[in-house]
Amino acid sequence: MRYKTCELQYLETLSRRTKLTATESAKLFALENGFKGELQLDLALQQAQLPPQLILTDLTLQYHQQVTQLDQLFCLGNTIYLSDAKNYQGHYLFSEHSWSHNGKKLPHNIFGQIDRAQDILGCILQENHLDLSVQTNIIFTNPAVQLEIVDPLAHSCQRIGAYRDYVADLVQQKLPLPQQSDMRWKKVLQAYQIPPYHLQHDFSRELSHRQLRPGICCSRCQHFDWQESFYSLTCQNCGTVEAKEEAYVRTICDYGVLFFQHDLKLHDLMHFFGKQAKENYLLRMLRKHFTHRTSPGKKRSYQNKGAIFQYLFANQSQYFHHIQQRVNWTQRTQYKNE
Ligand SMILES: [Zn+2]
């Protein structure tokens, strides 16, 4: 599964609670666009029926002091296929060895990332005596993009539909039998893997000059006004009814994403949840769903993994689904009795 980067999780969470700066907005837009494009790449491989064990997605590799990020990579036959998604809009022209966008020359090379990834990958393969060639593909994932390529390119450039067909053909021609597939390439690359880029500072150093909207944010309409009953919260704006347990745990995760350098503490969370929060209930949720940290002489705190609810509680999705069903069922019964 492909995950949103920590920076994307941070900016999305932040955008619901404060006005983003122009830089943050631009970054959020670029990251969201990039992520949508990468999901398209994953979908293309799935549709081409390439077995998932032959694929590596979203890989950050370090070779000596060089670091590179790879969107997607798979191996068939004696070739590693390295693909980079470009979720671009508008008219792109490649001529006289440079790119223009909507008639204006681009100051940077849009192949920079894949050039670098190809170089580093080549070094790693050579150092580990893996006799594999690297085939690079730039995939334009937005169907509305206009592409005009006049000069020959160093990389193959395709639209997403053509890419899916291309991979489906490769699967037909080259798919090894499971017992014949040599997976050494995967182990070698994973040995060079490092954690993905993370922001250097969390929101705590912005607190002196920026404010966050406190409370539980509706996941459907992003409003903050709720009517509370024993097991559920009803959004006053869109009418969404959410199990109280999930709403609290989800909001604790939001805090965790924005303050990823800090442990979870009841006092700070009460501030984040605002006036409507029930301290006893919040404490119960912390005890039930988060790992207690014991540091002598310090206030009780809980481990912060700094990720959004969907990722952190993916393994408990059945549990939360079940309590939501119970809430829905109670709602329906009440409605009938009225
Ligand atoms: Zn709502």
Boltz pocket constraint, residues with backbone or C-beta under 6 A from the ligand:
constraints:
  - pocket:
      binder: B
      contacts: [[A, 218], [A, 219], [A, 220], [A, 221], [A, 222], [A, 223], [A, 235], [A, 236], [A, 237], [A, 238], [A, 239], [A, 240]]
      max_distance: 6.0
